[in-house]
Amino acid sequence: MSVPAFNGQLGIWDMMINAGPVVKLVLLTLLIFSIFSWAIIIYKVILLKKIEKETSAFYDVFWEKRSFSQIMSESKSYKYTPLGKLFSSVYKELSSAAGGPDEAGQGKAPNKWSMERMERILRKTSTQETARIEYAVSFLATAGNTSPFIGLFGTVWGIMVSFQDIGALGSANLAVVAPGISEALVATAVGLLVAIPAVMGYNHILARINRISSEMDNFSSDLLNIVEKQRSS
């Protein structure tokens, strides 16, 4: 890494341009992390907003409609909420056990072993839907945890090269030391700039996903209770 003369006006961009190849590679890696992190955050926030809106609307449809077949027909217009998938999985099991879709939800519910099967189907569907919603969110945790250390690696490497240049020049005054160390410290700063939004985005998204998971659990319980009442009637 070359050692430019320090004039007190070295900007951030100048530091990046003058950094050594390893530090530049670190900065490029952090830039990629940042782009992917922000893309995931924006996409997931938009998706979760759609899911939450449709979940609320589907709940209204579920409690307003008396026939499962009507609910099933309405559910086809709700593409984002996982509640539609949960209901569809139970409706298909009811249709099969009751003898056809026209009889599903009309008092001809399956027997006990079928109820246990539906519980398993609901758990499986919930797991699949949660995995679908959480897809790529773990990258935010990875970026948040590793970016500071990647930046620190760039800083340590840059300072090490700076000291090598100091030894080669045989001088340790501020004009020689300051530029190289400043360039190296940029890597740590960039690492933190990548990590902070990633961690905040991860926590925010995960909290909303947990609320949706709770909605799925509550809906599954309500649905099974209704089917159980029909079986007993």
MODELLER restraints for C-alpha pairs under 7 A, 6 or more apart:
rsr = mdl.restraints
at = mdl.atoms
rsr.add(forms.Gaussian(group=physical.xy_distance, feature=features.Distance(at['CA:1:A'], at['CA:19:A']), mean=6.58, stdev=0.5))
rsr.add(forms.Gaussian(group=physical.xy_distance, feature=features.Distance(at['CA:1:A'], at['CA:20:A']), mean=4.68, stdev=0.5))
rsr.add(forms.Gaussian(group=physical.xy_distance, feature=features.Distance(at['CA:1:A'], at['CA:161:A']), mean=6.62, stdev=0.5))
rsr.add(forms.Gaussian(group=physical.xy_distance, feature=features.Distance(at['CA:3:A'], at['CA:176:A']), mean=6.73, stdev=0.5))
rsr.add(forms.Gaussian(group=physical.xy_distance, feature=features.Distance(at['CA:3:A'], at['CA:179:A']), mean=6.77, stdev=0.5))
rsr.add(forms.Gaussian(group=physical.xy_distance, feature=features.Distance(at['CA:3:A'], at['CA:180:A']), mean=6.32, stdev=0.5))
rsr.add(forms.Gaussian(group=physical.xy_distance, feature=features.Distance(at['CA:4:A'], at['CA:179:A']), mean=6.62, stdev=0.5))
rsr.add(forms.Gaussian(group=physical.xy_distance, feature=features.Distance(at['CA:5:A'], at['CA:175:A']), mean=6.34, stdev=0.5))
rsr.add(forms.Gaussian(group=physical.xy_distance, feature=features.Distance(at['CA:6:A'], at['CA:175:A']), mean=5.22, stdev=0.5))
rsr.add(forms.Gaussian(group=physical.xy_distance, feature=features.Distance(at['CA:6:A'], at['CA:178:A']), mean=6.86, stdev=0.5))
rsr.add(forms.Gaussian(group=physical.xy_distance, feature=features.Distance(at['CA:6:A'], at['CA:179:A']), mean=5.82, stdev=0.5))
rsr.add(forms.Gaussian(group=physical.xy_distance, feature=features.Distance(at['CA:15:A'], at['CA:183:A']), mean=4.72, stdev=0.5))
rsr.add(forms.Gaussian(group=physical.xy_distance, feature=features.Distance(at['CA:16:A'], at['CA:24:A']), mean=6.91, stdev=0.5))
rsr.add(forms.Gaussian(group=physical.xy_distance, feature=features.Distance(at['CA:16:A'], at['CA:183:A']), mean=6.41, stdev=0.5))
rsr.add(forms.Gaussian(group=physical.xy_distance, feature=features.Distance(at['CA:19:A'], at['CA:183:A']), mean=5.80, stdev=0.5))
rsr.add(forms.Gaussian(group=physical.xy_distance, feature=features.Distance(at['CA:22:A'], at['CA:154:A']), mean=6.96, stdev=0.5))
rsr.add(forms.Gaussian(group=physical.xy_distance, feature=features.Distance(at['CA:23:A'], at['CA:154:A']), mean=4.93, stdev=0.5))
rsr.add(forms.Gaussian(group=physical.xy_distance, feature=features.Distance(at['CA:23:A'], at['CA:158:A']), mean=6.44, stdev=0.5))
rsr.add(forms.Gaussian(group=physical.xy_distance, feature=features.Distance(at['CA:23:A'], at['CA:187:A']), mean=6.96, stdev=0.5))
rsr.add(forms.Gaussian(group=physical.xy_distance, feature=features.Distance(at['CA:26:A'], at['CA:150:A']), mean=6.68, stdev=0.5))
rsr.add(forms.Gaussian(group=physical.xy_distance, feature=features.Distance(at['CA:26:A'], at['CA:151:A']), mean=6.70, stdev=0.5))
rsr.add(forms.Gaussian(group=physical.xy_distance, feature=features.Distance(at['CA:26:A'], at['CA:154:A']), mean=5.85, stdev=0.5))
rsr.add(forms.Gaussian(group=physical.xy_distance, feature=features.Distance(at['CA:27:A'], at['CA:187:A']), mean=6.27, stdev=0.5))
rsr.add(forms.Gaussian(group=physical.xy_distance, feature=features.Distance(at['CA:30:A'], at['CA:147:A']), mean=6.63, stdev=0.5))
rsr.add(forms.Gaussian(group=physical.xy_distance, feature=features.Distance(at['CA:30:A'], at['CA:191:A']), mean=6.44, stdev=0.5))
rsr.add(forms.Gaussian(group=physical.xy_distance, feature=features.Distance(at['CA:30:A'], at['CA:194:A']), mean=6.77, stdev=0.5))
rsr.add(forms.Gaussian(group=physical.xy_distance, feature=features.Distance(at['CA:33:A'], at['CA:143:A']), mean=6.28, stdev=0.5))
rsr.add(forms.Gaussian(group=physical.xy_distance, feature=features.Distance(at['CA:34:A'], at['CA:194:A']), mean=5.34, stdev=0.5))
rsr.add(forms.Gaussian(group=physical.xy_distance, feature=features.Distance(at['CA:37:A'], at['CA:140:A']), mean=5.83, stdev=0.5))
rsr.add(forms.Gaussian(group=physical.xy_distance, feature=features.Distance(at['CA:37:A'], at['CA:198:A']), mean=6.00, stdev=0.5))
rsr.add(forms.Gaussian(group=physical.xy_distance, feature=features.Distance(at['CA:41:A'], at['CA:201:A']), mean=6.01, stdev=0.5))
rsr.add(forms.Gaussian(group=physical.xy_distance, feature=features.Distance(at['CA:50:A'], at['CA:80:A']), mean=6.60, stdev=0.5))
rsr.add(forms.Gaussian(group=physical.xy_distance, feature=features.Distance(at['CA:51:A'], at['CA:80:A']), mean=5.16, stdev=0.5))
rsr.add(forms.Gaussian(group=physical.xy_distance, feature=features.Distance(at['CA:51:A'], at['CA:81:A']), mean=4.73, stdev=0.5))
rsr.add(forms.Gaussian(group=physical.xy_distance, feature=features.Distance(at['CA:54:A'], at['CA:78:A']), mean=6.39, stdev=0.5))
rsr.add(forms.Gaussian(group=physical.xy_distance, feature=features.Distance(at['CA:54:A'], at['CA:80:A']), mean=6.71, stdev=0.5))
rsr.add(forms.Gaussian(group=physical.xy_distance, feature=features.Distance(at['CA:54:A'], at['CA:81:A']), mean=5.49, stdev=0.5))
rsr.add(forms.Gaussian(group=physical.xy_distance, feature=features.Distance(at['CA:55:A'], at['CA:81:A']), mean=5.17, stdev=0.5))
rsr.add(forms.Gaussian(group=physical.xy_distance, feature=features.Distance(at['CA:55:A'], at['CA:83:A']), mean=6.65, stdev=0.5))
rsr.add(forms.Gaussian(group=physical.xy_distance, feature=features.Distance(at['CA:61:A'], at['CA:71:A']), mean=6.78, stdev=0.5))
rsr.add(forms.Gaussian(group=physical.xy_distance, feature=features.Distance(at['CA:62:A'], at['CA:71:A']), mean=6.15, stdev=0.5))
rsr.add(forms.Gaussian(group=physical.xy_distance, feature=features.Distance(at['CA:65:A'], at['CA:71:A']), mean=6.18, stdev=0.5))
rsr.add(forms.Gaussian(group=physical.xy_distance, feature=features.Distance(at['CA:67:A'], at['CA:105:A']), mean=6.46, stdev=0.5))
rsr.add(forms.Gaussian(group=physical.xy_distance, feature=features.Distance(at['CA:68:A'], at['CA:104:A']), mean=6.74, stdev=0.5))
rsr.add(forms.Gaussian(group=physical.xy_distance, feature=features.Distance(at['CA:68:A'], at['CA:105:A']), mean=5.17, stdev=0.5))
rsr.add(forms.Gaussian(group=physical.xy_distance, feature=features.Distance(at['CA:72:A'], at['CA:88:A']), mean=6.66, stdev=0.5))
rsr.add(forms.Gaussian(group=physical.xy_distance, feature=features.Distance(at['CA:75:A'], at['CA:84:A']), mean=5.47, stdev=0.5))
rsr.add(forms.Gaussian(group=physical.xy_distance, feature=features.Distance(at['CA:78:A'], at['CA:84:A']), mean=6.62, stdev=0.5))
rsr.add(forms.Gaussian(group=physical.xy_distance, feature=features.Distance(at['CA:82:A'], at['CA:129:A']), mean=6.06, stdev=0.5))
rsr.add(forms.Gaussian(group=physical.xy_distance, feature=features.Distance(at['CA:83:A'], at['CA:216:A']), mean=6.33, stdev=0.5))
rsr.add(forms.Gaussian(group=physical.xy_distance, feature=features.Distance(at['CA:86:A'], at['CA:122:A']), mean=6.11, stdev=0.5))
rsr.add(forms.Gaussian(group=physical.xy_distance, feature=features.Distance(at['CA:86:A'], at['CA:125:A']), mean=6.23, stdev=0.5))
rsr.add(forms.Gaussian(group=physical.xy_distance, feature=features.Distance(at['CA:89:A'], at['CA:121:A']), mean=6.91, stdev=0.5))
rsr.add(forms.Gaussian(group=physical.xy_distance, feature=features.Distance(at['CA:90:A'], at['CA:118:A']), mean=6.24, stdev=0.5))
rsr.add(forms.Gaussian(group=physical.xy_distance, feature=features.Distance(at['CA:91:A'], at['CA:104:A']), mean=6.79, stdev=0.5))
rsr.add(forms.Gaussian(group=physical.xy_distance, feature=features.Distance(at['CA:93:A'], at['CA:118:A']), mean=6.97, stdev=0.5))
rsr.add(forms.Gaussian(group=physical.xy_distance, feature=features.Distance(at['CA:94:A'], at['CA:104:A']), mean=5.20, stdev=0.5))
rsr.add(forms.Gaussian(group=physical.xy_distance, feature=features.Distance(at['CA:94:A'], at['CA:109:A']), mean=6.21, stdev=0.5))
rsr.add(forms.Gaussian(group=physical.xy_distance, feature=features.Distance(at['CA:94:A'], at['CA:110:A']), mean=6.46, stdev=0.5))
rsr.add(forms.Gaussian(group=physical.xy_distance, feature=features.Distance(at['CA:95:A'], at['CA:101:A']), mean=4.46, stdev=0.5))
rsr.add(forms.Gaussian(group=physical.xy_distance, feature=features.Distance(at['CA:95:A'], at['CA:103:A']), mean=6.69, stdev=0.5))
rsr.add(forms.Gaussian(group=physical.xy_distance, feature=features.Distance(at['CA:95:A'], at['CA:104:A']), mean=4.77, stdev=0.5))
rsr.add(forms.Gaussian(group=physical.xy_distance, feature=features.Distance(at['CA:97:A'], at['CA:110:A']), mean=5.33, stdev=0.5))
rsr.add(forms.Gaussian(group=physical.xy_distance, feature=features.Distance(at['CA:98:A'], at['CA:104:A']), mean=5.88, stdev=0.5))
rsr.add(forms.Gaussian(group=physical.xy_distance, feature=features.Distance(at['CA:98:A'], at['CA:108:A']), mean=5.48, stdev=0.5))
rsr.add(forms.Gaussian(group=physical.xy_distance, feature=features.Distance(at['CA:98:A'], at['CA:109:A']), mean=5.99, stdev=0.5))
rsr.add(forms.Gaussian(group=physical.xy_distance, feature=features.Distance(at['CA:98:A'], at['CA:110:A']), mean=6.32, stdev=0.5))
rsr.add(forms.Gaussian(group=physical.xy_distance, feature=features.Distance(at['CA:107:A'], at['CA:230:A']), mean=4.83, stdev=0.5))
rsr.add(forms.Gaussian(group=physical.xy_distance, feature=features.Distance(at['CA:107:A'], at['CA:231:A']), mean=6.54, stdev=0.5))
rsr.add(forms.Gaussian(group=physical.xy_distance, feature=features.Distance(at['CA:107:A'], at['CA:233:A']), mean=6.77, stdev=0.5))
rsr.add(forms.Gaussian(group=physical.xy_distance, feature=features.Distance(at['CA:108:A'], at['CA:230:A']), mean=6.82, stdev=0.5))
rsr.add(forms.Gaussian(group=physical.xy_distance, feature=features.Distance(at['CA:108:A'], at['CA:231:A']), mean=6.50, stdev=0.5))
rsr.add(forms.Gaussian(group=physical.xy_distance, feature=features.Distance(at['CA:109:A'], at['CA:227:A']), mean=6.39, stdev=0.5))
rsr.add(forms.Gaussian(group=physical.xy_distance, feature=features.Distance(at['CA:109:A'], at['CA:230:A']), mean=5.94, stdev=0.5))
rsr.add(forms.Gaussian(group=physical.xy_distance, feature=features.Distance(at['CA:109:A'], at['CA:231:A']), mean=4.73, stdev=0.5))
rsr.add(forms.Gaussian(group=physical.xy_distance, feature=features.Distance(at['CA:110:A'], at['CA:231:A']), mean=6.54, stdev=0.5))
rsr.add(forms.Gaussian(group=physical.xy_distance, feature=features.Distance(at['CA:122:A'], at['CA:220:A']), mean=6.76, stdev=0.5))
rsr.add(forms.Gaussian(group=physical.xy_distance, feature=features.Distance(at['CA:126:A'], at['CA:216:A']), mean=6.78, stdev=0.5))
rsr.add(forms.Gaussian(group=physical.xy_distance, feature=features.Distance(at['CA:130:A'], at['CA:213:A']), mean=6.85, stdev=0.5))
rsr.add(forms.Gaussian(group=physical.xy_distance, feature=features.Distance(at['CA:137:A'], at['CA:202:A']), mean=6.73, stdev=0.5))
rsr.add(forms.Gaussian(group=physical.xy_distance, feature=features.Distance(at['CA:140:A'], at['CA:198:A']), mean=5.05, stdev=0.5))
rsr.add(forms.Gaussian(group=physical.xy_distance, feature=features.Distance(at['CA:140:A'], at['CA:199:A']), mean=6.50, stdev=0.5))
rsr.add(forms.Gaussian(group=physical.xy_distance, feature=features.Distance(at['CA:140:A'], at['CA:202:A']), mean=5.62, stdev=0.5))
rsr.add(forms.Gaussian(group=physical.xy_distance, feature=features.Distance(at['CA:141:A'], at['CA:198:A']), mean=6.86, stdev=0.5))
rsr.add(forms.Gaussian(group=physical.xy_distance, feature=features.Distance(at['CA:141:A'], at['CA:199:A']), mean=6.24, stdev=0.5))
rsr.add(forms.Gaussian(group=physical.xy_distance, feature=features.Distance(at['CA:141:A'], at['CA:202:A']), mean=6.29, stdev=0.5))
rsr.add(forms.Gaussian(group=physical.xy_distance, feature=features.Distance(at['CA:143:A'], at['CA:195:A']), mean=6.07, stdev=0.5))
rsr.add(forms.Gaussian(group=physical.xy_distance, feature=features.Distance(at['CA:143:A'], at['CA:198:A']), mean=6.36, stdev=0.5))
rsr.add(forms.Gaussian(group=physical.xy_distance, feature=features.Distance(at['CA:144:A'], at['CA:195:A']), mean=4.03, stdev=0.5))
rsr.add(forms.Gaussian(group=physical.xy_distance, feature=features.Distance(at['CA:144:A'], at['CA:196:A']), mean=6.56, stdev=0.5))
rsr.add(forms.Gaussian(group=physical.xy_distance, feature=features.Distance(at['CA:144:A'], at['CA:198:A']), mean=5.15, stdev=0.5))
rsr.add(forms.Gaussian(group=physical.xy_distance, feature=features.Distance(at['CA:144:A'], at['CA:199:A']), mean=5.03, stdev=0.5))
rsr.add(forms.Gaussian(group=physical.xy_distance, feature=features.Distance(at['CA:145:A'], at['CA:195:A']), mean=6.90, stdev=0.5))
rsr.add(forms.Gaussian(group=physical.xy_distance, feature=features.Distance(at['CA:147:A'], at['CA:191:A']), mean=4.81, stdev=0.5))
rsr.add(forms.Gaussian(group=physical.xy_distance, feature=features.Distance(at['CA:147:A'], at['CA:192:A']), mean=6.82, stdev=0.5))
rsr.add(forms.Gaussian(group=physical.xy_distance, feature=features.Distance(at['CA:147:A'], at['CA:194:A']), mean=6.42, stdev=0.5))
rsr.add(forms.Gaussian(group=physical.xy_distance, feature=features.Distance(at['CA:147:A'], at['CA:195:A']), mean=5.56, stdev=0.5))
rsr.add(forms.Gaussian(group=physical.xy_distance, feature=features.Distance(at['CA:148:A'], at['CA:188:A']), mean=6.32, stdev=0.5))
rsr.add(forms.Gaussian(group=physical.xy_distance, feature=features.Distance(at['CA:148:A'], at['CA:191:A']), mean=4.53, stdev=0.5))
rsr.add(forms.Gaussian(group=physical.xy_distance, feature=features.Distance(at['CA:148:A'], at['CA:192:A']), mean=5.42, stdev=0.5))
rsr.add(forms.Gaussian(group=physical.xy_distance, feature=features.Distance(at['CA:148:A'], at['CA:195:A']), mean=6.48, stdev=0.5))
rsr.add(forms.Gaussian(group=physical.xy_distance, feature=features.Distance(at['CA:150:A'], at['CA:191:A']), mean=6.71, stdev=0.5))
rsr.add(forms.Gaussian(group=physical.xy_distance, feature=features.Distance(at['CA:151:A'], at['CA:187:A']), mean=4.54, stdev=0.5))
rsr.add(forms.Gaussian(group=physical.xy_distance, feature=features.Distance(at['CA:151:A'], at['CA:188:A']), mean=4.20, stdev=0.5))
rsr.add(forms.Gaussian(group=physical.xy_distance, feature=features.Distance(at['CA:151:A'], at['CA:190:A']), mean=6.68, stdev=0.5))
rsr.add(forms.Gaussian(group=physical.xy_distance, feature=features.Distance(at['CA:151:A'], at['CA:191:A']), mean=4.56, stdev=0.5))
rsr.add(forms.Gaussian(group=physical.xy_distance, feature=features.Distance(at['CA:152:A'], at['CA:187:A']), mean=6.66, stdev=0.5))
rsr.add(forms.Gaussian(group=physical.xy_distance, feature=features.Distance(at['CA:152:A'], at['CA:188:A']), mean=5.04, stdev=0.5))
rsr.add(forms.Gaussian(group=physical.xy_distance, feature=features.Distance(at['CA:154:A'], at['CA:184:A']), mean=6.41, stdev=0.5))
rsr.add(forms.Gaussian(group=physical.xy_distance, feature=features.Distance(at['CA:154:A'], at['CA:187:A']), mean=5.54, stdev=0.5))
rsr.add(forms.Gaussian(group=physical.xy_distance, feature=features.Distance(at['CA:155:A'], at['CA:184:A']), mean=4.27, stdev=0.5))
rsr.add(forms.Gaussian(group=physical.xy_distance, feature=features.Distance(at['CA:155:A'], at['CA:185:A']), mean=5.20, stdev=0.5))
rsr.add(forms.Gaussian(group=physical.xy_distance, feature=features.Distance(at['CA:155:A'], at['CA:187:A']), mean=5.61, stdev=0.5))
rsr.add(forms.Gaussian(group=physical.xy_distance, feature=features.Distance(at['CA:155:A'], at['CA:188:A']), mean=6.08, stdev=0.5))
rsr.add(forms.Gaussian(group=physical.xy_distance, feature=features.Distance(at['CA:158:A'], at['CA:180:A']), mean=6.82, stdev=0.5))
rsr.add(forms.Gaussian(group=physical.xy_distance, feature=features.Distance(at['CA:158:A'], at['CA:181:A']), mean=6.81, stdev=0.5))
rsr.add(forms.Gaussian(group=physical.xy_distance, feature=features.Distance(at['CA:158:A'], at['CA:184:A']), mean=4.59, stdev=0.5))
rsr.add(forms.Gaussian(group=physical.xy_distance, feature=features.Distance(at['CA:159:A'], at['CA:180:A']), mean=6.69, stdev=0.5))
rsr.add(forms.Gaussian(group=physical.xy_distance, feature=features.Distance(at['CA:159:A'], at['CA:181:A']), mean=5.45, stdev=0.5))
rsr.add(forms.Gaussian(group=physical.xy_distance, feature=features.Distance(at['CA:159:A'], at['CA:184:A']), mean=5.99, stdev=0.5))
rsr.add(forms.Gaussian(group=physical.xy_distance, feature=features.Distance(at['CA:162:A'], at['CA:177:A']), mean=6.87, stdev=0.5))
rsr.add(forms.Gaussian(group=physical.xy_distance, feature=features.Distance(at['CA:162:A'], at['CA:180:A']), mean=5.32, stdev=0.5))
rsr.add(forms.Gaussian(group=physical.xy_distance, feature=features.Distance(at['CA:162:A'], at['CA:181:A']), mean=6.69, stdev=0.5))
rsr.add(forms.Gaussian(group=physical.xy_distance, feature=features.Distance(at['CA:166:A'], at['CA:172:A']), mean=5.92, stdev=0.5))
rsr.add(forms.Gaussian(group=physical.xy_distance, feature=features.Distance(at['CA:166:A'], at['CA:176:A']), mean=6.89, stdev=0.5))
